[in-house]
Amino acid sequence: MNVVTRFAPSPTGYIHIGNVRSAIYPYLLAKQNAGKMILRIEDTDRGRYVDGATELIEDTLKWLGLDWDEGPIVGGPNAPYFQSERMEIYHEWAKKLIKAGRAYADPTSPEKLNEYREECNIKKQPFLYRNYRPESSPEWSPGVPLRFKTIPKSYDWHDEVMGDMHSGPEVLDDIILIKKDGYPTYNFAHIVDDATMGVTHIMRGVEYLSSTPNYLALYEALGLKAPKLVSLPHILAPTGNKKLGKRDGAKSVTEYRDDGILPEAMLNYLACLGWNDGSEQEIYSKEELIKKFSLARIQTSGARYDETKLVWLNGQWIRKIVDEQGVAALAPRVQEFWPESAKEFNEDYRLQVLSIIYDRLKTLSDLRQMTGYFFTEPKIDVDMLINNKFIRKLSESEIEGILKTAVSELSQAPSWDAETLQQILNQLLDFTQKKPAELFSLIRLAVSFAPFSPALNLTLAVLGRDRTLARLNAVARAI
Ligand code: GLU
């Protein structure tokens, strides 16, 4: 079978991580089968339409490397890909249903509808519109909603994730196909589009499962074969008791990008949120995901969102990129995450800094906090120095003495590389008779005044001879 999947977001605002997983699985399935993924913009709910939301969707997919084969920008044989531009197609299909006696214009006023609902409430009966069909309906024209005329019956179907499903006649109703503003409902438009675009697999959130019997009824009435249905489990809030929402930290995908999460990590994390290949493996590249993904291993229960795991994976990916391709491959990815002052330094120096710090980064934005002292002279903070837990035991004159000895030994270094510097630091331990924690913390703090730095010899090697000696001297004078 030629697999055709689709991602069909509504441009109603930001695209959060819960939504984007509905793009990842269709992408993986399409690629795995040398098929194609369509991007379709479902913009028929004009009240919820947000300007710029489509571009945000496109940017998000591009950032994640989820290229669509057909859709906005790239075009394709099933254009247009914005539902608002496909009105004639929906109206044509609607007319087929009217002709077949399976759809009717519904003049019932909203007030009347409310009365019916109220009546059912009082009788403690579920409200079904089909029990209140108007006796006669006018010819369908703009301004009047068009409803499906359902035939109550049972359905059995197979959901690729949820298994064999059954529904009774009570769930079928006369759903609206075309609203009074002339735009189709999601319920109708997606069926027409998936059918006319040749979609073979509908992969979407499990929230659509309860409406599936109505969709099956529509396929039947339209003489269409339903595509394979794949209901994706919810992504749950970290508490596990509800669907992940904005308030539980479901940031937009682009916010994660701006916070320094790599697209590889995001893709890896989201793909494994609700799917696994049965092994213990945690790091997957896009290529591996394409190879290993399977519908059968999508889990049926909700998957809990865990940002700590995402950040952990990001750290793993940072290291993986450097291990496999060298630090130069990471450099272009971190450009916008350097502290402002780094811009005054050349690329070679920044690369040296990156090569000694990358394995401590969890997010790329950690660079900003972690590397300031490589680019700006740190402010001397004597209190911070003398109160440090390793340095506390040393008197001020001892501190001054150690710093001066360090300056004199280091200034004689025959060369300024990490190995030579390590030898000199070891000699200094002998000269000063201090513990490594005391001596090295003192030198480290004196050159950085930062709570953390990479290994001392590496830090000094990158800082360079002049900067190191000047900083040590300045602190010795300030004590
Ligand atoms: N436009 C729908 C949404 O954003 C798409 C659901 C589907 O994939 O069919 O929820």
Boltz pocket constraint, residues with backbone or C-beta under 6 A from the ligand:
constraints:
  - pocket:
      binder: B
      contacts: [[A, 6], [A, 7], [A, 8], [A, 9], [A, 10], [A, 22], [A, 42], [A, 186], [A, 190], [A, 203], [A, 204], [A, 205]]
      max_distance: 6.0
